[in-house]
Amino acid sequence: MTSIDFDAIPRARLPALLRAMPKAELHLHIEGSLEPELIFRLARRNGVALAYPSVEALRAAYAFTDLQSFLDIYYAGASVLLKEEDFFDLGWAYFERAAADNIVHAEIFFDPQTHTARGVTIGAVIQGLSHACRRAHAELGISAKLILCFLRHLSEDDALATLDAALPYRHHFIGVGLDSGERGNPPEKFARVFARARAAGLHLVAHAGEEGPPEYIRAALDVLGAERIDHGVRCTDDPDLVERLARERTPLTVCPLSNVKLCVFPTLADHNLPALLGAGLCATINSDDPAYFGGYLNQNFVETFAALPQLSARDAYRLARNSFEASFAPAEDKARWIAALDHAFAHA
């Protein structure tokens, strides 16, 4: 921890500081950044008929009772993504918002099975997104990497076939993850595909402990070999697991607005982020599926800190620093970003 005098930073200064501080985003589903306006533009370009008559009608449908009700409309929205240029446009739209939020590094999830099941080639998905990552680095100064996620409601054989199809594009992505409906789809179901990904030198992350029990977090660590746990908020149901996560510095990519939108917590004021930080866990804040859940990364920070007044400037610094330390970026990049973070707080 740096020698910054956090107590000298007035709470009234926090919202501006949260927005201005450099940060990384480690839990962002690129398909979940597909705004209704872009859905309609791509639908017109590709001749796709939508079930909603207007942007307003589609946005009004974003009322979810649980993860599955969200996923139903999420997959319907993705139907407009058909060509490489569509995936580029999707990625670039996110990066423009990321730059406005002072995100300097993003590790972005994408779901190829959502698209290949509709006849889209995996090359179109990966190359379109990779083009957006390269342009973001060149024009916006954002470091961006891709993580291929398997849909856990599908079979492991489907995941294995997806990995095989993706490996010719191995140089475009740095890792694999596991997402979609958690209930009834334990990590153990994907042991073989994660072993194969590990053998290919890929980083490993997995969603666990969002709606699923703490046992899913343990299985993601012990069976899959996950280096990071996406969500992980249910860990507090198991004190021994919390102690282990703190001891091993296993990062948790927490998504506050998503957790409320999907009824994991009733309100932001009920969120357990202060408990996670208080237990010494390497928690980070992320936006998950921001087009659907009401906010990109800065919105998550500002609303969370407003709802949880016990969170301080020291916590803001720790969350941002955790995001760099938990990333898969090179050590020299992490050091540069942390130095910029120190500067932001020293001059707050």
Beta strands, then each sheet from edge to edge (+ up, - down):
strand 1: 23-29
strand 2: 103-110
strand 3: 143-151
strand 4: 175-179
strand 5: 203-208
strand 6: 228-231
strand 7: 251-254
strand 8: 282-285
sheet 1: 1+ 2+ 3+ 4+ 5+ 6+ 7+ 8+
end
